[in-house]
Amino acid sequence: MTKGPNILILMVDQLNGTLFPDGPADWLHAPNLKRLAARSRRFANAYTASPLCAPGRASFMSGLLPSRTRVYDNAAEFASDIPTYAHHLRRAGWQTCLSGKMHFVGPDQLHGFEERLATDIYPADFGWTPDYRKPGERIDWWYHNMGSVTGSGVAEITNQMEYDDEVAHFARMKLYDYARGHDPRPWCLTVSFTHPHDPYVARQEFWDLYADCDHLDPPVAEMAYEDHDPHSQRILDANDRGNFDVTREDVRRSRRAYFANISYLDAKVGEILDTLDRTGQEAAILFVSDHGDMLGERGLWYKMSFLEGSARVPLMIAAEGVAPGLDETPVSNIDVCPTLCDLAGVDMSEIEPWTTGESLLPLGQGATRTSPVAMEYAAEGSYAPLVALRQGRFKYTRCALDPEQLFDLDADPHELTNLAGEPAHADTLAQFRAMADARWDLDRFDAEVRESQARRWVVYPALRQGGYYPWDWQPTRIASERYMRNHMDLNVLEDAQRAPRGQQPDPDGDA
C-alpha cells in the first residue's frame, strides 16, 4: 500500500499577492488564513506563470510555462498528454480529486484527477479565442469591461457565490468520505474557488467588516491614458475603459467588495479546515492563487499584466519538514507541481529534462535559490507575446511591440520608474537581455500563438453547426450507492459510514 502524506490544495482566483506580504495583511478579516499562515512557509514574492486564468492554471498543474503547455489564453486546449501533479500522484498511488474551478479547455476535463465533484464555472470550448489578426478588436460578449466596477456592491447570492458554496460543500463531503477509510490510499484533494474574482459583489455580513477600512483608495491613483505603457493602454482598450464613467465611489465600493470576498473565502477555508480537524485527519496544506488583480491601481483592473498587483500571488505551504516563516525568494506557481511530487516522494525524473518549475521544499529546509522566475502572456489585450523575468530585486519585461521595462522592486515597489534607459543600470539590463535571449525566441512564440488561434477560429464555428456536444464537465452521482439500499447490510453500512469511529461522549458531555 502506498504511504505518504494526504495533501489538501486550497486554490483561489484572482487574489492579489501584494495583500499577502507575510500571510494576509493585518487589516484583512481573515482569521482562518492567518492561522494557516502561522504554521506555513509564506512566499512573499510568488508569481503566476501567466496573469490569466486558464494559462496560469495549466502551468500551475503541469510545472510548464504557456509556451510549453500551448495554453496561451482562456480558450486554448490543455493537451491530455501533459502530465500534471494529479497524474504524478495518482500514478504513485494517491486518490486525486478536484472540487471546483480549473478552467480546462478541451474534451479532457480531468487531467489526472480520478474524480471531479463539480462542473467548472467557465466554458470548456474554443469560444473565447482571441485573434492577433485583428488587433484592437473587442469581443464584447466575453471580454471584460468595466461593468464589474460600476456595478459593484452587495447581494445575498450571485453566480459565483452559488458556485463557491457548492465547491466548499462538496469538498467537506469528500473529506468525510476520506475519514471513513473505505480507500486505504493517501489522498490529494484540490479545492478551487472562483472568488475573489470579479464581479465585485459581496454578501452583507462580509461587506460590513470593511465599513471603516483605510484601504479603499488604490495606493497609486488613476493615470491619464497617455501616461500608461503601451501594454497597459491595450488592456484599458480591451476592458472598454473609455466607454465607462468610473467614479471614486465606484472604485472604493469595488475594492470593499473584493476585500469582503477575501473574508468570504476565509470562512469557506475555515469550514474545510474545521472538517479536517473534526474528522481527525492530517494533511499537508498548500494555499495559492492563479493570478492577481490590479484593483484600480493606476486605473487598471483585473489581470493581464506583469505589474505586481496582477502577477503576484499568495503562496503558503504547511507541511511536515517545511519550516514555517517568511520566505522572500522569488518563486512561481509553476513550482507547485514539482513541490507536491517532492512532498510525496514521487519521482519526476522521466520528464525532468522538459520541466520548468523547481521544488520549493529545499527553500523550507534552508537552501537558497537564484534562478529567475519567468512569466509569459499571449492572450486578450496583447497583440504579440509578452515575457518577463524576476530575479533578486529586479523585474524585466519584453515584447516585440514595446519598449523594454526594468524595475527595481525594492526601491520602486509600485513600478513607476522604468530603468531600462538609465546608464547606471545598463549592466543589469544586459544581464536580463541575455537571460531572455537564452530562454525565448519571440518570433517563433508569436508564430505558434497565431497558428493556434487560426486553427481554433476554424474548429470552433464548425463544432457549433448542427449537433452540439459540449465538453463541459457533467458531474455524476450514483444514487443507488448512496445512503441505504437493499443490496447493503444496514448494520455494516451504519458502522462503515461513521467517522471518527469508536468515540463515545463522556458523562460531562465532551466527546
N, C-alpha and C positions, 0 to 999 in steps of 0.2 A: 504494500500500500504506500502511495506517495505521502511523504511527510514534508511539511513546510508550513509557513505562516498563512493564515487567512489574510486576505487583502481587501480593504474597503477603499474605493476611489470615489471621492466626492468632487464632482466637476460642476462648475457654474459657467455662465455665459456672459461675456462682455463685462467682466469685473476689472475695474481699473486698478492695476497693481501699485500705483503711487499711493493708494489708500491703505496699503499694507506695508508700511516701512519696516515693521517688526511685528508681524501679525496685524490684526485690524487696528487702525488708528484709535487712539484713546477715546475720541469723541463719538465713534461709531457705537451704536447699541447692538453689540454682537457678543453676548456673554458666552455662548457655546463655542464660537470660533476662537474667542480669546482663551478659553480653557484648552481647546485643542492646540492653539499656538504655544501655550506654556509648556507643552510636552513634545513640541515638534522642532525639527530643523527648519528654520524660516529663511527662505531665499529672497532677499530684498530686491535683487536685480535679476529676476526671471523674466524671460521674454517669450512671446509667441513665435512660432516659425513663420507665421503669416497672419496679418491682422484682419482675418475674415473667417467666418465660422467653418465652412467645410474644409478649406485648405489647412487651417490651423489644427482642426481635429484629426484629419488624416495623418498629419505629421506627428501629432501627439500620440496617436495609436501605433504608428509604424517606426518612429525614430528617423524619418526621412524628410528632407525639405520638399516643397511642392514641385520643384523641377525634377525630382526623382519619383514622387508619387503620381505626378501628372494631374493632381487635383489642384488646378490653378485657380478655380473660382467656385462659387456655390452651386454650379451645375455640371461640374466635371466628374466623370466616373472614377470611383476608387476601385482599382483593379483587384479582383478576388485572389490573385496570386501574390499579393504583397503581404508578408507576414506582419501581424500586429501583436501587441502584448497578449491579446486574447488567444491567438493561435499558439504562441510560445508556451503560455501557461497551461492551456488545455492539452497540448501535446505532452506536457510533462506530468499531467495527472490532476490538474486543478479543474474544479467546476467553474465555468465562466458565465457570468450573467450580466445583462445590461438592463437597467431601468431608466428610461429617459432618452434624451436627445443625443444623437451623434452625427446627424446630417450626412449619412451615407447616400451617395448618388449612384444609381445602378441597380441591377437585379439582385446583387448580393447585399442583403440587409442585415447580415450577422457578422461577417468579417472575423470569424473565430469565436464569437460568443455562442455558447451552447444553447442559451435561452435568452429571449428578449421579451420583457414583460409589458412594454407599452409601445405604441407606434411612435413615429417621430412627429415633431411639431411642424417641420418644413418638408417640402416636396422632395421626392427621390429621383426626379427625372431631369431632362436637359432644358427645361423651360426657362431657366434663369441664366442662360448663356450670354455673356457679353460678346461684343463684336468689334475687334480692333479695326475692321474695315470701315467702321462708321464712327470715327472719333467725335465725341460730343453728343452722340445720340442718347437720350434718356428713354428708358422703357418704363413708363410711368406706373404700370400695374405691379411692378415688383421692385423697382429701385426705391431706396429710401427717399423720403422727402422730409420736410421739417414739421409735418403734421404731428409727429410724436412729441415735439417740443411744444407747439402751440396748443395741443390737445391734452396736455399732461394734467394730472390731478388725482382724484380719489374714486375708487369703485370697490364694491364688495367682491365682484367676480369679473374676470377678463378671460380671454382665450388662454393667456399664459398662466394665470393663476389656476385655472381649471387643469391645465397640463401638469404643473408642478405639484399641485395637490395629489394628483393621481400618481405621479412618479414617486413621491415620498411614501404614499400608501403601499404601493406595490413593493417598494424596497423593504419596508418594515415587514410585510408579509413574507418576503423571501428570507429575511433574517430569522423569522420564526421557523420557517421550513429548515434552514440550516441548523438551527438549535435542536430540532427534533432528531437529528443524527441519522436520517434514513440513508444518506450517502456518506461514506467514510472519507471521501476525498476532501482535501482543503479547498476553500472557495475563494474566488475573486469576484466581488460584486462592484460594478460600476454604476453609480447613481448620478445621473447627469441632468441638471436643472436648466431651464431656459432663462430664469431671472439672474441678474437684474437687467438683462437685455430690454431695450425699449420695446413697446411704448412705455413711457414713464407714468405709470398708473399704479397706485398702491392702495392697500386696504387701510381703513381709517385707523385701526389700532397701531399700525406701524408708522403711518403718516404723523400721528400725534407725538411720536417720540422725538421728532425733529422740529417742534414748534419754535424752539429757541436756538436752533442750530446757527453757528457762526460761520458755516462753510457753504452757504447757498450762493454766493457770488464766486465765479471761477477765479483762480489765482492769477490768470492772465486775461485781461479784458479783450473783448472782440476787436479784431483788427479790420482795417479797410481792406477790401478785396485786393487792391494792388500791392498791399504790403505782405501778402502771403507768398510763399514759394509756389512754383508752378504746379506741383502735385496737389498742394492744399487748395489751390484755385480749382483744379479739376474736381476735387472732392466736393467743394462748395457747389459747383455746377451740377454734379451728379445728384446732389441732395436737393437741388432746386431751391437753393437758398435765396436767390433773387426774387422769387415769387411769394415769399412769406415775410410778414412783418413780425419779427421775433422781438418781444419786449423784454425788459429786465425781469419783469414779473414772470414771464414765460420761462426764462432761464432758471430763476430761483425755484419756481414750482417744479420744474423738471428735475433739478438736482435733488430737491427734497424728496420727491417720489423715488428717485434712484437710491438714495440713502435708505429710505424706508424699505425698499425691496431687498437691500442687503440684510436688514433686520428680519424681514420675512424669510429669507433664505436661512438665516441663522436659526430661526425657530424650526425649520424643516431639518436642518442638520442636527439640532438638539433632539428631535424626535427619533432620528435614526441612531444617534449615539446612545440615547437612553435605551432603545430597544436592544442594542448590542450589549449594554451593561446588564439589563434586566434578565437577559437570557444566558448570562454567564459566559459569553463568548469573547475571545480576544482576537484582535486583528491589527495588522499594520495599516495605517491610515494615511492616504495622500489626498491633499486638497489642492485644486488647481482651477484656473480658468482658461478658456480657449484664446482670448484676446481681451483688450480693454475697451474703454470708451472715453472720448475726449471731453465729454460733459460740458461743452460750451467754452472750453479754454480756447482763446484766440478767435472764438466764434465757430469753432469746429465741433461737430457732434459725431457720435457713433465711432467707427473704426476706420480701416482702410489706409492708415497712416503709420509710419515708423516713429512718429513722435511718442514720447513716453506714455502719455495717457492712453493711447491706443495700443501700443506694442507691449507695455509691461504688464505682467500678470502676477497674481499671488501664487505662491507655491510653497507648501508646507508638508513635511513628512514626519510622522510619528511612528517609529518602528524600533524594535529591539536592535541594539548595536549602532543606532544613529543618534549621536549626541544632540540633545536639544540645544537651541541657541540661535542667534542671528548669524547668517552667512551672507556676506556682501559680494561673493564671487558672481560674476555674470554667468547665468545658465539659461537653459531653454526648455520649453515643454517637449521638444524632441528628445530630451534626456529621460523622459518618463519611461519609455519602453525598455531601454537597457537597464534603468534603475530597478524596475519591477522584476525583470529577469534576474538581476544580481541579487535582489532581496530574496527571491525564491530559490536561488541556486540553479537557475535554468541556463543552459549553455546556448549562447547565440553564435558560436564560432563558425557555424556553417555559412552564415550570411554576413559575418562581421566585416569582411572587406568592403561591403557595399552599404554599411550603415553609416549614419551621420551622428546620432546622439551618443552621449557618454554617460555612464552610470554616475549618479550623484552620491552614492554611498561612500566612496573614498573621501569626499569633502566632509561628510559627517564623522569621519574617523581620523581627521587631522591632516589629510592630504591637501595640496594646493593644485590649482589649475590655471593655465594661462591661455589656452586655446580660445579663439574668438567665438562669439555667438553670432550665427548667421540668420538672416531673415530674408524672405522673398515676398513680392506681391505682384500679381499679374491678373487682376480682376477688375470689377467695375470701378470707374473713376481713374483708371490708368489707360494709357494709350500704347504703352510698351512696358515690359517688366522693370520693376524696381528691386534693388537689392540693398542690404545693409549689413554692417558688421559692428558689433560692440565688443571692445576689448579694453580692459582696465577702465580708465576714466573717460574714454573717447567713444563716440559713435560716428560712423561714416556711412553715408548713403550715396548710391549711384543709380542713374537712369540715363539711357542714351539720349533722352529728350531734354534733360535738365542739367543745370549746374550741379557739381558735386557739393555735398554738405559734410562738414566736420564740426562736431560739437564736443566741448569739454563739459561733461555732465556734473563733475564736481563743482566747477566754478559757475556753471550756467545750467542749472537743473531744468529750466523751462525752455532751453534750446532756442534762445533769442539771438545768439551771435554766431553766425557761420564763420568758422575759422579757416575754411578751405582756401581763401585767398590771402591769408596772413603769412608773411615771410617767416615769422617766428615759429610757425607750425608746419613749415614745408617738409621737414624730415618725417614728422608724424603722418602727414598726408601721403607722402611717398610710400611709407610702410603699409598703409591701408590700401593704397592703389595696388601694390604688389600682391597683397593677400587676396584682393578682389579679382585681380587678373588670373591668379592661380586657381581660383575656385569657379569662376563664371566665364562663359562665352555668351555675352548678352545678345549677339546677333542670332546665335543658334537657339537660345532660350526664346527669343521673340518669334522665330520661325516655328518652333514647336507649339507655342501657345496659339498662334494663328491657325496652324493646321488643325489643332484640336477644336478650336471654335468653329472653323468652317465645316468640319465633319458633323459636329453636333447640330449646326443650323440646317443640315440636310436630314439628319436622322430624326430629330425631334418632330418637325411638322409631318414627316412620313408616318411616324407612330401614332399621331393623333388623327389620322384619317381612317375611317372605317372602325373596326373593333378596337377598343382601347383596353389594354391590360396593364394597369399601373404597377409600379414597382414598390409602392408604399407598403411598409411592413404591416401585416394584418395579425395582431396577436390572437392566439387561440388558447382556450382553456377547456380542458376535457372535463365536462361536468360529471360524467359517470365515475370519475376518480376522485371527486371532491366530497367532503363530509361523509355521510353514511349511505352505503349502497348494499344491495343484497348479496353481492359477491364478497363482502367483507365480514370479518368476525368483529362484532361490536366490541367485545372485551379487548381484543388486540388493538382495535382502532383507537379506543379511548386512551389506552396507555401509550400507544405509539405517537399520538398527536399531542402529547403533553410535554412541555419543556419550560424550565428545567424539571427533571423527574425527581421524585422521592422527597420533595420538600413538604414539610408539614408546619402549619402555624404553631407557635408556642403559646402557652396559656396567656401571655401578655399581649398577644395579637401580632407579634412580629414573626415573619417567615423564618 
